[in-house]
Amino acid sequence: QQQVKQSPQSLIVQKGGISIINCAYENTAFDYFPWYQQFPGKGPALLIAIRPDVSEKKEGRFTISFNKSAKQFSLHIMDSQPGDSATYFCAARPINQAGTALIFGKGTTLSVSS
Amino acid sequence: NAGVMQNPRHLVRRRGQEARLRCSPMKGHSHVYWYRQLPEEGLKFMVYLQKENIIDESGMPKERFSAEFPKEGPSILRIQQVVRGDSAAYFCASSPDILNTEAFFGQGTRLTVV
């Protein structure tokens, strides 16, 4: 069964610090790796995404690093702010699977203390 | 442009009753996906539908659960004879076409079975 393993389960970071969340997958048949941000009582919202032909993608304070050979990818949040406090999910989309049936990690709850 | 609309936001059902969850995709989107989120868990794919067709229902429990996306009107996720284990947040996502990898999520329906 294809899986995406996410760590840590929870993370506390000081304001201004770097938040790092890691994901690993067990199957090479993925072609799209998004990260979603979810606030309490809200639906997940796409934060940033990467494809396996790219090793890094940066958008503002958010960076995805992708290591194809290690089957790992991570989210880095620079200059973390209290407003970044949320649950973050990594996901992967299987190749040749109809639609966008993403497989999600279990999530990381980030708390940024001021 | 309204986002993905789900209703109700909260639903309480007694064991044995039926639950109906509705999802109106974003304007112009013809692909709908249902996910279930249990506490401390990631989002689990349930079913992928296009107008009047079920494309992939590999994540749907074999019994009591059904989904439809009629030509007119919202997509419906139906759970018959609900049990306490069905208590979860159910999210709907939509996308405009099969090649577009971004899925937009609704705010979810939180089902509580008492």
Chai-1 contact restraints between the chains, C-beta under 6 A:
chainA,res_idxA,chainB,res_idxB,connection_type,confidence,min_distance_angstrom,max_distance_angstrom,comment,restraint_id
A,Y32,B,T101,contact,1.0,0.0,6.0,A-B,restraint_1
A,K42,B,Q107,contact,1.0,0.0,6.0,A-B,restraint_2
A,G43,B,F91,contact,1.0,0.0,6.0,A-B,restraint_3
A,G43,B,F105,contact,1.0,0.0,6.0,A-B,restraint_4
A,G43,B,G106,contact,1.0,0.0,6.0,A-B,restraint_5
A,G43,B,Q107,contact,1.0,0.0,6.0,A-B,restraint_6
A,G43,B,G108,contact,1.0,0.0,6.0,A-B,restraint_7
A,P44,B,F105,contact,1.0,0.0,6.0,A-B,restraint_8
A,L46,B,E102,contact,1.0,0.0,6.0,A-B,restraint_9
A,F89,B,G42,contact,1.0,0.0,6.0,A-B,restraint_10
A,A98,B,I55,contact,1.0,0.0,6.0,A-B,restraint_11
A,A98,B,D56,contact,1.0,0.0,6.0,A-B,restraint_12
A,G99,B,H31,contact,1.0,0.0,6.0,A-B,restraint_13
A,G99,B,Y48,contact,1.0,0.0,6.0,A-B,restraint_14
A,G99,B,I55,contact,1.0,0.0,6.0,A-B,restraint_15
A,T100,B,S95,contact,1.0,0.0,6.0,A-B,restraint_16
A,T100,B,T101,contact,1.0,0.0,6.0,A-B,restraint_17
A,T100,B,A103,contact,1.0,0.0,6.0,A-B,restraint_18
A,A101,B,F45,contact,1.0,0.0,6.0,A-B,restraint_19
A,A101,B,Y48,contact,1.0,0.0,6.0,A-B,restraint_20
A,F104,B,G42,contact,1.0,0.0,6.0,A-B,restraint_21
A,F104,B,L43,contact,1.0,0.0,6.0,A-B,restraint_22
A,G105,B,G42,contact,1.0,0.0,6.0,A-B,restraint_23
A,K106,B,E41,contact,1.0,0.0,6.0,A-B,restraint_24
A,K106,B,G42,contact,1.0,0.0,6.0,A-B,restraint_25
A,G107,B,G42,contact,1.0,0.0,6.0,A-B,restraint_26
